[in-house]
Amino acid sequence: AEGSFENGKPVGQHKKEPYFTYTYEEGKLRKVQEIDGKFLIAYKEDGSLDRAEHIYVVFGKKSGYYSGKIDKDEKPHDEAGVIYLNDEKAKVTTRFEHGKLKNGAKAVFDYFDDNILVTAHINEKLEMHGRVEIQNKTDNDGYSGFVHMLNGQPDFSKEAQLTFQNFYLSDDLRGKFQVSGRINMKNFGDGDFEGKDLQFSFANYPDTRFKGDLAITGFGVRPTGWHTVTEYKNGVAQASLKGRYSPKGHFLEGDNFYQKEKAWIYDSGYFTDNRNGKEYPYKTIVKENGQLITWMMEDLFYKNYTNEVWGYGTGSSRKNKCYYSKQKSKFACPRGWRLPNLDDVNYIKKQNKQDKKWITDNQTLISFLRLDRNGYVWEKYRGTEMHQEGEGIFFWLNSGSYISISRLDQGSFTSLDADDRFHTCRCVKDGAVKK
C-alpha cells in the first residue's frame, strides 16, 4: 500500500491491486483491517458499498474484489453481487447469502475486453459446474455454443458443441464451422479449445463430416493425428477418406483431397542433452517412406568426447565449437541419436529444392540446417563480385567420411578423412522427439 496508518487508521492513498486507488479519511469508514496485504473495507451508513470500493473475498482457490450489499457481519449479501476475479479477465455476477453463494446460483462471466458472455452454474468455490453457455458477440469472428464442466474441470462424459461464424482450416475448408464432441474449452475469453475424435463440418460442404483431433489457440488452428472425411448422400455414407497431420497442424499424407498440400516438416522444438544440460533446437521431417527423422539445428557441443584440440584454431568463427576426431565422433551424440548418413543429407537437398529450384545443393543444406547461424561466415558481395569470407563447413557422417561445404555456388562432397583430422558433429534421431 502507498500511505500509512496513524492510530490504527489509514492516511493518504492506498493502492488496491489490481483496479483502484483509494483515499481514506477518518470518519467515513466503519472498519479497516489489513489481511495478508489486502484491505477489508465496509461503509457505516446503510451496509452497502459504493461501486468504486470493494471487499476482498476468497472462494476456494479463486479470489477477487466483491461489489454489492453486505450484512451486519460485513459479509456479501446481495441478489446481484459482483466479483472481479483476480486470475481471470472476468466480472462475475451472482447471488450471495451471508457470504455464501446461493445453492444453484447462476453466474454470468462478462469478459472485460473480448465481448464474451459466459453463463454457468457454479459451486460453492465459484467454479463452473454443469452446462456452460458461451457467446462471443463479435460480428465477424463470433462463436457460440456450450460445454460441460465438473467442479471447474472439463466434463468429458458429456458432448459439447461450438459454432464459429468464420473459421479457417485450409483454403478449401473455411467459413461457418461447427464442432461437437468431448471439447476442452481452454480459454473462454479467446475461444481456445481442443479435443480428440471431434466431429466437425463446414457449411460450404453440407454433405461432408470430418472426424479427428483438433486444437485452436491464439496462434491458429492445429489438426493432429489421423483424420477421416466421410461423404453423405441422402443420409447414407458414400465414401471415407483419411489424412495424417503433424503436431504443428501440417497435412502430411493420405487421400484427404480437402488438404492437398503436403508438408515435409513434421515438428520443431527444443531438445536437452541430459549429459550437460545443453539445449538444441530441432526439426523433425517426414521421409519418402513416411518415417520420421529429427535433425539438430546446431552443431554438437559436448566436450567429453572431443580431443585435446577442442576449439582449436585462431579464427573467430571457431570459438565455442567442439571438434571431434573420426574415432570420437562415433560416440559423441546423445543416447538415441546418431551421426547422419549420406541419404539423410541428400533427402534435405531434394526436398528443399522443390520450392526453390534455383538454389544450389550447398544453399539448401545451409538454409535447412541453419549452418549460417552457427558461427560460419559466407561469401559476400563487394560491388558486383562475390568474395569468400570465413571458413567452410565440415561435419562427420556415420560412415567415417565427412561432408564438405566450402562454396555457395558449388555442390557439397564427401571424403574419407585421415584419423588425425577434426570436424564438427551434427546429430540426428530416427523418429520424433518425445514430449
Stockholm file with secondary structure:
# STOCKHOLM 1.0

chainA/1-435         AEGSFENGKPVGQHKKEPYFTYTYEEGKLRKVQEIDGKFLIAYKEDGSLDRAEHIYVVFGKKSGYYSGKIDKDEKPHDEAGVIYLNDEKAKVTTRFEHGKLKNGAKAVFDYFDDNILVTAHINEKLEMHGRVEIQNKTDNDGYSGFVHMLNGQPDFSKEAQLTFQNFYLSDDLRGKFQVSGRINMKNFGDGDFEGKDLQFSFANYPDTRFKGDLAITGFGVRPTGWHTVTEYKNGVAQASLKGRYSPKGHFLEGDNFYQKEKAWIYDSGYFTDNRNGKEYPYKTIVKENGQLITWMMEDLFYKNYTNEVWGYGTGSSRKNKCYYSKQKSKFACPRGWRLPNLDDVNYIKKQNKQDKKWITDNQTLISFLRLDRNGYVWEKYRGTEMHQEGEGIFFWLNSGSYISISRLDQGSFTSLDADDRFHTCRCVKDGAVKK
#=GR chainA/1-435 SS CCSEEETTEEEEEEEETTTEEEEECTTSCSEEEEETTEEEEECSSSSBCCTTCCEEEEETTEEEEEESBBCTTSCBCCTTEEEEESSSSEEEEECEETTEECTTCEEEEEETTTCEEEEEEECTTSCEEEEEEEEECCTTTCEEEEEEEETTEECTTSCEEEEEEEEESSSSSEEEEEEEESCEEEETTTTEEEEEEEEEEETTCTTEEEEEEEEEETTEEEEEEEEEEEEEETTEEEEEEEEEECTTSCEEEESCTTCCCCCSEEEEEEEEETTTTEEEEEEEEECTTSCEEEEESSCCCCGGGSCTTTTCSSSGGGTTCCCEEHHHHTTCSCTTCBCCCHHHHHHHHHHHHHHCTTSCHHHHHHHHTTGGGTTCCCCEEETTEEECCSCCEEEECTTSEEEEECCTTSCCEEEECCTTCEEBCCCEEESCCCC
#=GC SS_cons         CCSEEETTEEEEEEEETTTEEEEECTTSCSEEEEETTEEEEECSSSSBCCTTCCEEEEETTEEEEEESBBCTTSCBCCTTEEEEESSSSEEEEECEETTEECTTCEEEEEETTTCEEEEEEECTTSCEEEEEEEEECCTTTCEEEEEEEETTEECTTSCEEEEEEEEESSSSSEEEEEEEESCEEEETTTTEEEEEEEEEEETTCTTEEEEEEEEEETTEEEEEEEEEEEEEETTEEEEEEEEEECTTSCEEEESCTTCCCCCSEEEEEEEEETTTTEEEEEEEEECTTSCEEEEESSCCCCGGGSCTTTTCSSSGGGTTCCCEEHHHHTTCSCTTCBCCCHHHHHHHHHHHHHHCTTSCHHHHHHHHTTGGGTTCCCCEEETTEEECCSCCEEEECTTSEEEEECCTTSCCEEEECCTTCEEBCCCEEESCCCC
//
